[in-house]
Structures are given as C-alpha cells and as structure tokens.
C-alpha cells in the first residue's frame, strides 16, 4: 500500500482556495490520490472569518473542501481551546494569503 503524504491546510491556504487560487483548486477539486488533506476546525474558522465579502464565496468550493479534507479538532491536536478570531489575526491571515 502506498503511503500518502499528509498536507496540512493553514487558514491562509484555505482562504486562497476560497478566493479562487487555481493550484489549490486543482489539488482539492481533483482529490489528488497522493495527498491526504488535513486541517483543524480552528483553521477553517479563521479562514472563513477572514473572507472580506462573504457573499462572493462559492458555496460549492466550501462543500468540496469539506468533502475531501479531514477536519480534526484544534483541541485534540494542540491540547488547548480554540482561540477567538481577532481583527489583528484576520489582517494577518489576509496579508499572508498573498504568499
């Protein structure tokens, strides 16, 4: 059996995907069999909370992300409670989205 590479999606990557990044769209939409996509509920929360115009989110992209990505509890992986999304964190995610 072939070992799949685990790819952790940070909030910035999720935000790029939701904003139409083609590379991430291909990776997620085509469900590459060489990767297992993983994120935490905290990262998903931060990405969604960082979207500037929520009415422009293609809900189909979000549904596909949820379909192919394993979402694990932040509490389980980090042994701490989830953090509240602050305006400073939102700006940090938006600024780093461009990288």
Secondary structure by P-SEA (a helix, b strand, c coil): cbbbbbbbbcaaaaaaaaaccaaaaaaaaaccccbbbbbcaaaaaaaaaacccccccaaaaaaaaaacccccccccccccccccccaaaaaaaaaaccc
